[in-house]
Amino acid sequence: MAQPGDRAALSELLADTWRRQGPLAVEEQMAWLRNGLSAIALTRKQAVGFMGLSPRLPTGSPAETWADLALAAVATDQPVGKILASLLESALPALRGQGITGATCLASEGWLRDGLAAAGFVQVDRVMGYAHGFGHNGPLPPPIAEIRAAGSPDFEPVLAINAAAFEPFWRYDDTTVLSWLLTSDHAAVAEVDGELAGFALTSVNVETEYAYLIRIATLPAFQGLGVGKQLVADALAYARTTRASGLALNTQASNTVSRRLYESLGFRPTSQALSVMVYPVVRDA
């Protein structure tokens, strides 16, 4: 298992290999080296592989606790599948000990996806990117919701909507969603007859070309009525007021309802879809 003293070896591996995916910030590397879940493969004190696992907080009932494979790296002269399988085997006792439901990773086609498959991960879905370049928006249904800025009294209802709208795997914990809510540039809620029916969080990064729709959710009782479409249209209207060239978002390939909604408003698929790779952690008998 990785330790804080492995930072130099990890830094050397990350500098020498092109087979790496994930953030490279030193602070994040140190968090993975300290959390007791991450694994490193060494040959004569030289790192040849690393699996940085970051646990989410529990969500759902019964609770599920997922760990994201946040950083993966394998030396260019090593067999990817074999190294990743060895790293996973080393991490499994700690994952079981911390009650982790499973490990997951978004991987593009190539070395990481193929290596994870060889190590026992399975593809359960794909994540697709969509973008709107501020062309035609498409027809909008008659508005049934009032769209307004979110305030602090809305925080608990927003978290409740997030919990009701997503399965635990896609839900993320309250702390993460609250962080998005507090740091987004445009947090909007949809209200129908005095009841909060949905929310959308949009951020603008001046270093990127597009604004980004971070999160959108509609309470199940209000789905199919056009509330989600109103929220997306509001996010588009906000993004137009910024220096962004358009609005981008991600959604699951299996979520055909959302994909039809986005496409009806003029969004188009962008880059290659990412594979959602999952390794379920089986508890010891």
Backbone torsions as a table, in degrees:
resi	resn	phi	psi	omega
1	MET	NA	147.0	-176.9
2	ALA	-69.8	147.3	179.2
3	GLN	-131.6	158.9	178.1
4	PRO	-54.2	-31.4	179.6
5	GLY	-68.4	-7.7	179.7
6	ASP	-88.0	4.8	-173.5
7	ARG	-60.9	-41.7	-178.9
8	ALA	-63.3	-43.9	179.5
9	ALA	-64.6	-40.0	178.3
10	LEU	-65.1	-43.3	179.8
11	SER	-61.2	-39.4	178.6
12	GLU	-65.9	-41.9	177.8
13	LEU	-61.1	-46.7	-178.1
14	LEU	-64.0	-32.1	179.2
15	ALA	-75.3	-28.6	-172.1
16	ASP	-94.3	-21.5	-173.4
17	THR	-110.2	148.0	171.8
18	TRP	-93.2	-11.4	179.5
19	ARG	-87.5	80.1	179.6
20	ARG	-148.9	146.9	176.5
21	GLN	-145.9	127.7	178.6
22	GLY	132.1	169.8	-179.1
23	PRO	-67.3	149.4	-175.8
24	LEU	-111.5	8.6	-178.5
25	ALA	-62.2	137.2	-177.6
26	VAL	-60.8	-39.2	-178.6
27	GLU	-60.4	-41.5	179.6
28	GLU	-70.1	-38.4	176.5
29	GLN	-58.8	-43.5	-179.2
30	MET	-65.5	-35.5	177.9
31	ALA	-63.0	-41.4	178.6
32	TRP	-68.2	-37.0	-179.6
33	LEU	-69.3	-20.2	-176.8
34	ARG	-100.5	-15.7	-167.3
35	ASN	-81.5	-3.2	176.1
36	GLY	75.8	7.2	179.4
37	LEU	-113.4	-23.6	-172.5
38	SER	-84.2	153.6	-176.0
39	ALA	-129.0	147.0	179.0
40	ILE	-130.9	141.1	177.4
41	ALA	-106.6	127.5	-175.2
42	LEU	-123.8	140.4	171.8
43	THR	-128.3	110.6	-176.9
44	ARG	53.8	47.5	178.0
45	LYS	68.9	4.4	176.1
46	GLN	-101.7	127.9	-178.8
47	ALA	-72.8	132.2	177.5
48	VAL	-119.5	-4.0	178.0
49	GLY	-166.7	151.6	178.5
50	PHE	-150.2	140.1	176.5
51	MET	-130.2	102.1	-179.9
52	GLY	-92.2	110.2	-176.5
53	LEU	-105.6	132.9	-177.5
54	SER	-121.8	113.1	-176.9
55	PRO	-77.3	139.7	170.2
56	ARG	-84.2	168.2	171.6
57	LEU	-78.9	153.6	-178.3
58	PRO	-61.4	143.6	174.4
59	THR	-138.9	157.4	175.0
60	GLY	86.4	172.6	178.5
61	SER	-144.2	108.4	2.6
62	PRO	-67.0	153.1	-172.5
63	ALA	-66.9	139.7	171.4
64	GLU	-117.3	138.0	179.5
65	THR	-124.9	107.8	-177.3
66	TRP	-99.2	150.0	175.1
67	ALA	-116.9	127.2	178.4
68	ASP	-87.8	133.0	171.0
69	LEU	-78.3	90.8	-170.2
70	ALA	-81.4	-30.7	178.5
71	LEU	-141.0	125.3	175.6
72	ALA	-125.9	137.5	178.1
73	ALA	-149.9	137.7	177.9
74	VAL	-137.6	133.8	178.7
75	ALA	-58.9	147.4	-173.4
76	THR	-66.1	-20.8	-178.1
77	ASP	-99.7	13.9	-177.0
78	GLN	-113.8	150.5	176.2
79	PRO	-72.6	118.0	-171.2
80	VAL	-60.5	-51.6	-176.8
81	GLY	-59.4	-42.3	-178.6
82	LYS	-65.5	-44.0	-179.6
83	ILE	-65.3	-46.3	-179.5
84	LEU	-64.4	-37.3	177.6
85	ALA	-64.1	-40.5	178.6
86	SER	-65.9	-41.7	178.3
87	LEU	-62.9	-44.1	-179.9
88	LEU	-63.8	-42.3	179.1
89	GLU	-60.0	-39.4	179.1
90	SER	-67.4	-34.5	-176.2
91	ALA	-82.2	-20.6	-172.4
92	LEU	-57.6	-44.1	178.9
93	PRO	-58.5	-40.3	178.9
94	ALA	-68.6	-39.4	177.6
95	LEU	-62.0	-44.2	177.5
96	ARG	-64.5	-41.1	-178.1
97	GLY	-63.9	-30.3	179.2
98	GLN	-95.1	7.9	175.8
99	GLY	69.3	31.1	-178.9
100	ILE	-73.8	131.8	179.6
101	THR	-69.8	-41.4	-178.3
102	GLY	-178.6	166.6	176.6
103	ALA	-105.5	144.5	-177.8
104	THR	-140.6	154.4	-178.6
105	CYS	-154.0	140.6	169.9
106	LEU	-93.4	118.8	-174.4
107	ALA	-130.6	135.3	174.1
108	SER	-80.7	169.3	178.5
109	GLU	-60.7	142.8	177.1
110	GLY	129.0	-150.9	-169.1
111	TRP	-59.1	-41.7	-174.9
112	LEU	-72.6	-47.8	179.6
113	ARG	-60.5	-45.4	-179.8
114	ASP	-65.1	-39.8	180.0
115	GLY	-67.2	-40.3	177.9
116	LEU	-64.7	-39.5	177.3
117	ALA	-61.9	-41.2	178.9
118	ALA	-66.7	-27.3	-179.6
119	ALA	-85.3	-4.3	176.8
120	GLY	112.3	-2.0	174.1
121	PHE	-71.3	151.2	176.8
122	VAL	-123.4	148.5	176.7
123	GLN	-84.2	122.3	-178.9
124	VAL	-107.6	-14.7	179.9
125	ASP	-171.9	-177.8	171.5
126	ARG	-133.0	151.3	175.7
127	VAL	-109.1	124.7	-177.2
128	MET	-106.5	144.2	174.1
129	GLY	-96.4	139.8	175.3
130	TYR	-127.8	150.2	177.8
131	ALA	-143.3	148.8	178.2
132	HIS	-123.9	123.1	-177.0
133	GLY	-95.3	24.1	178.3
134	PHE	66.9	32.5	171.1
135	GLY	-86.8	-139.8	-178.5
136	HIS	-70.6	135.0	-177.8
137	ASN	-83.8	-18.7	-173.6
138	GLY	83.1	166.2	-175.8
139	PRO	-69.8	144.4	176.5
140	LEU	-110.8	140.5	177.7
141	PRO	-72.7	163.9	175.0
142	PRO	-57.1	131.6	-176.9
143	PRO	-64.7	132.6	175.4
144	ILE	-113.8	-9.9	-177.1
145	ALA	-119.3	152.0	169.6
146	GLU	-92.4	123.4	178.8
147	ILE	-98.1	125.8	180.0
148	ARG	-144.0	168.0	178.0
149	ALA	-70.0	141.9	178.6
150	ALA	-74.7	141.4	175.0
151	GLY	-122.4	173.0	-176.8
152	SER	-57.5	-34.2	176.8
153	PRO	-64.6	-15.5	-178.6
154	ASP	-87.3	-9.5	-171.0
155	PHE	-60.6	-48.8	-179.1
156	GLU	-64.3	-45.0	175.8
157	PRO	-60.7	-36.4	177.5
158	VAL	-62.6	-43.5	178.5
159	LEU	-64.2	-35.9	177.9
160	ALA	-67.2	-39.6	177.3
161	ILE	-64.4	-42.8	178.6
162	ASN	-59.5	-41.9	-179.9
163	ALA	-67.2	-35.0	-177.5
164	ALA	-79.8	-28.0	-171.6
165	ALA	-88.0	-20.8	-173.8
166	PHE	-123.5	146.5	169.1
167	GLU	-68.8	156.4	-176.2
168	PRO	-51.2	-38.2	-177.6
169	PHE	-60.7	-37.5	-177.0
170	TRP	-99.0	-3.3	-169.9
171	ARG	-74.6	-41.5	-167.7
172	TYR	63.1	156.4	-173.8
173	ASP	-80.7	166.5	-176.5
174	ASP	-60.1	-36.9	-178.7
175	THR	-62.4	-42.9	179.9
176	THR	-66.1	-46.1	-178.8
177	VAL	-65.5	-39.7	178.1
178	LEU	-64.4	-37.5	176.4
179	SER	-62.4	-44.4	176.4
180	TRP	-60.8	-40.7	-178.2
181	LEU	-63.2	-40.5	-176.6
182	LEU	-78.1	-27.6	-174.2
183	THR	-103.5	-9.1	179.4
184	SER	-67.7	153.8	179.9
185	ASP	-79.6	-24.4	-177.7
186	HIS	-144.1	102.0	178.1
187	ALA	-106.4	114.8	-175.7
188	ALA	-119.8	145.7	174.6
189	VAL	-124.1	151.9	176.8
190	ALA	-109.3	128.8	-177.3
191	GLU	-119.1	129.5	178.2
192	VAL	-122.8	115.9	179.7
193	ASP	51.3	42.5	176.2
194	GLY	82.5	-1.5	179.9
195	GLU	-109.9	134.7	178.4
196	LEU	-70.5	121.2	-173.5
197	ALA	-108.3	-18.1	-178.3
198	GLY	-175.8	173.0	178.0
199	PHE	-151.4	159.9	176.6
200	ALA	-146.6	137.7	-177.9
201	LEU	-122.0	123.7	-176.4
202	THR	-124.7	138.5	177.7
203	SER	-128.1	152.6	178.3
204	VAL	-123.2	125.0	176.0
205	ASN	-111.3	116.6	-175.5
206	VAL	-64.9	-16.7	-179.2
207	GLU	-86.3	-10.8	178.5
208	THR	-113.0	163.6	-174.9
209	GLU	-77.5	-33.7	-171.9
210	TYR	-112.2	147.0	163.9
211	ALA	-72.1	164.1	-173.7
212	TYR	-134.5	128.9	174.1
213	LEU	-84.4	100.6	-172.7
214	ILE	-69.6	-46.7	-172.1
215	ARG	-153.5	137.7	174.3
216	ILE	-143.9	137.2	-179.4
217	ALA	-152.8	145.8	175.9
218	THR	-124.5	135.9	176.5
219	LEU	-56.8	133.9	-176.0
220	PRO	-49.7	-36.0	-178.3
221	ALA	-65.4	-19.9	-177.9
222	PHE	-109.4	4.1	-179.8
223	GLN	-71.1	144.8	179.5
224	GLY	86.4	2.5	-178.1
225	LEU	-103.1	-4.5	-179.6
226	GLY	102.3	1.9	-179.9
227	VAL	-64.5	-46.0	179.1
228	GLY	-60.1	-39.2	179.8
229	LYS	-65.0	-38.6	176.6
230	GLN	-63.3	-41.3	-179.8
231	LEU	-65.5	-40.7	178.0
232	VAL	-66.1	-42.2	178.3
233	ALA	-61.5	-37.4	177.2
234	ASP	-65.9	-40.7	177.2
235	ALA	-63.2	-39.5	176.4
236	LEU	-62.8	-43.8	179.9
237	ALA	-62.0	-40.5	177.7
238	TYR	-65.0	-47.2	-177.4
239	ALA	-59.8	-32.7	178.4
240	ARG	-63.9	-26.4	-178.5
241	THR	-80.4	-8.4	-179.1
242	THR	-98.7	-174.3	177.6
243	ARG	-87.1	8.2	-179.0
244	ALA	-69.1	153.6	177.9
245	SER	-89.3	-9.6	-178.9
246	GLY	175.7	-170.3	179.9
247	LEU	-125.9	130.8	-179.2
248	ALA	-117.5	158.2	178.0
249	LEU	-160.4	167.7	174.5
250	ASN	-123.1	149.9	174.2
251	THR	-152.9	161.3	179.3
252	GLN	-72.3	142.6	175.7
253	ALA	-61.6	-30.8	-178.7
254	SER	-76.6	-13.0	-178.1
255	ASN	-86.6	74.9	-175.0
256	THR	-66.3	-28.9	179.1
257	VAL	-64.5	-48.8	179.5
258	SER	-65.3	-39.0	-179.2
259	ARG	-63.0	-40.6	177.8
260	ARG	-64.2	-39.4	178.7
261	LEU	-60.3	-50.7	-178.3
262	TYR	-62.0	-44.2	-178.7
263	GLU	-65.5	-32.9	178.8
264	SER	-67.6	-22.5	178.8
265	LEU	-93.4	-0.1	176.8
266	GLY	104.0	4.9	174.8
267	PHE	-73.5	147.3	178.2
268	ARG	-130.8	146.1	177.8
269	PRO	-58.8	146.3	-177.9
270	THR	-109.8	-107.2	-173.2
271	SER	-80.8	-179.1	-179.8
272	GLN	-60.1	141.7	179.9
273	ALA	-69.4	149.3	176.1
274	LEU	-95.2	140.0	177.9
275	SER	-81.8	134.6	174.3
276	VAL	-91.3	103.8	-176.2
277	MET	-100.0	134.0	-174.1
278	VAL	-133.8	138.7	171.8
279	TYR	-122.3	105.2	177.7
280	PRO	-69.0	133.8	179.1
281	VAL	-91.2	116.2	-179.5
282	VAL	-87.1	128.4	179.1
283	ARG	-70.2	149.7	175.0
284	ASP	-65.1	141.5	-179.3
285	ALA	-69.0	NA	NA
